[in-house]
Amino acid sequence: MSFRIPQVFISSTSEFAAERQQLQQALANIPDFDFKAYIYEEDAAGPHSPEKHLMRVLDDSEIVVLILGSTYGTEFPGRSTSIVEWEFEYAREAAKELKGYLRQTPPVHPRQATFITLRPSSIESRTSTRSSKSSSAALVCAKTNRAAPRSR
């Protein structure tokens, strides 16, 4: 029997580039489990539009982790939402496992405040003033039963 390695889609604005890298590294170092962490900056859409590419990657992901902060981020081309908000909406509509982590420092962009306020309760928010790569990865691991054992 073969197992598919679960993919974790990590979404955030550029203010959390270091946290995305830390979470990716922490997921890679979880003992006895394999996760494939996806972060956009390490990939390219290729000949496809970024939207179609992201749809495919989100469809292939079991878990979507949102790291939300004070900035709203870049608007998705041709839409009135940020890229992160679009990723969230797409993942929610696809019934993906969503995990949200919130770290805000004033001032919060008004559109980001609205996005955070209106998000469904299906996202667990954690307010933190510091990053913790081991606890972030442990939360992702503990919240899913889809992890594949590492082959030995």
Secondary structure, 3 states (H helix, E strand, C coil): CCCCCCEEEEEECHHHHHHHHHHHHHHHCCCCEECEEECHHHCCCCCCCHHHHHHHHHHCCCEEEEEECCCCCCECCCCCCEHHHHHHHHHHHCCCEEEEEECCCCCCCHHHHHHHHHCCCCCCCCECCCCCHHHHHHHHHHCCCCCEECCC
